[in-house]
Amino acid sequence: MSNNLIIAWLDAKKKADDAKAAELELRNSIYETYSDKRETGTENVDANGGILKIISKLNYKLPPREETDAVLQQIAALKNPDGSPRGDAGFIASRLVSWKPELSVSEYKKLSADDPIKRLIDRIITTTPATPTVSFEKAKDTNV
């Protein structure tokens, strides 16, 4: 087996990783230099005969479903200051978080081919090939 292909891939991967890190560092420097540091929104800055567009965003993350559900139930049960039910609380709680269906592949693989559950779920599952993952671990006593 020729190592040339593996060596070329490792070299390209390192260059891509280095370029990605350099781009991120430069992007952060541009943000620090030209941005007014707003939390969210778009800034258009005149620069070098063009417009530098800086978009600031926030990432939002929720805790595990059980904890989120508990808070949503509390929201739905909220009352007005006079003790009457808050009419919109249940509606807001039902729309505040959306749940994305996600297949548990480990549970799916436990189903036998003739299981009616598998036949039903197979009707709605679509599969597509994922990009292959390749890694290389250097042997302890070789100079690749």
N, C-alpha and C positions, 0 to 999 in steps of 0.2 A: 504494500500500500504506500502510495506517495504522500509524503507529509506536506508537499507544496500547497495543496488546496487548504489543508488545515492551517498552515502558517499564514497564508493569505487571508483567510477568514479571521483568525485571531488578530492580525494586524489591522484589518478593516474595522473590526469590532472595537479595538482600542482607540483608533482614530475617531470613530463615531462617538464613543463614550467621552473622549477628551473634548470633541467639538461641542457636544451637548452641554458639558460642564462649563466650557468657556462661554457659550451662548447665554446660559443662565446667569453667570457672573456678570457679563456685560449688560444683560437686560436689567438685572438688579441695580447696577451702577447707573444706567440711564434713568431708571425710576427714581433713585436717590438724588440724581443731579437735576432732573427736569420736572419732576412731579411736585404738585402742591400737597402730596401725601393724603389725599382724600381717601376715605375708607372704601367708597364705591363710586363708580361713575366713569365718564370718559373725559379726558383732557386732550385738547388739540394744541400742540406747541409748535410755533414757527421755528424751523431749524434747517439750516443748510439748503435753503431754497425749496423746502417742502414742508410738510406738516408731519410732526411726530405725534402719533396717536397713542396715548397711554390709557389703558382700561384697567381699572382697579375693581376687584371683586372680592367677595367673601365666600368661603366654603362653609356649608352647613352640614352638620352631622348629628344624627340622633343616636341615643343609646340603644341597646338591644330592645327587641319588640316588646317584651314583657314590661319593661320600665316605661317605654313610650305609651303602651296601652293604658297603663295605670294613670299616667298624667292626662291622657285624653279622656279617660273616665272622670277624672277630677274636673276637667274643663267642662264636660257635658253636664255635670251636676252643679255647676256654679249658680249662685243665687244673686239677685239684686240686693242692694243695701237694705231694702225693706223686708227681705226674707222671701220674696216671691221668686219663682224660678226665672232664671234669665232665659228668655225665649230663644235667643239665637245661639246659646252656648252649645247645645247638641249639634246644631247645624254646622257651626264652625268646627267643632271637634271632629265631625265626620269628614270634613273637607281639608283640614289642616295638614294631615299626613296622608300620603298615598303609598300603598304597598305594592311593590313590584313583584310579580310572581317569579320565583326562581326554583328551578328543578333541583332537588337533592339527588345528584348523580349517584351517590353511594347507595341511597335507598332504591333508586331506579334499577341499578345493576343487581340488586338482590332479587328482583322479580324474575320468575322463570318465564320462558317464552310463551308457555301456554296459560299463564295466569290471566284471568279476565281483566284484572287491574292494569296489567301491562298492555294488553290489547287496546283498552280504552285510552290510556294516556298516550300510547303511540300514535293515536289519531291526531293529536294536537302538537306533538313534538316535531320540530324541524331541526335537523343537524346539518352543519356545514364544517368543512375541514378548518381547523385552527392553524395558525402559523406555527411551524415546527419550532421546538425549543432545542437548542444545541448548546452544550457546554463542553469545556475541556479542562481536565485536571491533569496537570503535569505530573508524570511519573517521578518518583523520588530519585531514581538513579539514571535519568536520561536527560539529554540536552536538546529538547524539541524547541 
